[in-house]
């Protein structure tokens, strides 16, 4: 009986520790957005390449005209597409869809993160804004 009771306390301890150290639902949901933002890194590099060639931020079709291509896989993410220049010169728009993969939060559907560039002392600074619920928006975009 004592061994069985000790085993039950051990299992209870494991469950409590797992519960304490597992991320909350809001944190897990924000991770979907942060993953999308991380996928924008090659697009930031492409914008920087374009700026170094032309001294201007690219519009909608300007990267293709300069033969600057970006290939990023969106497998197992909630990212539906990433565009450059459609929402302003050099702006990287990350479009999300809850239907892209299993487990994505429903609130992420039709959400968009905008990474807007500005030139400061020959360096590109990025400002993050978002069109999504506040619960999903990472702190860097609020």
Buried (B, 14 or more C-beta within 10 A) or exposed (E): EEEEEEEEEEEEEEEEEEEEEEEEEEEEBBEBBBBBBEBBEEBBEBBBBBBEEEEEBBBEEBBEEBEBEBEEEBEEBBBBEBBBBEBBBBBBBBBBBBEBBEEBBEBBBEBBBBBBBEEEEEEBEBEBEBBBEEEBBBEEBE
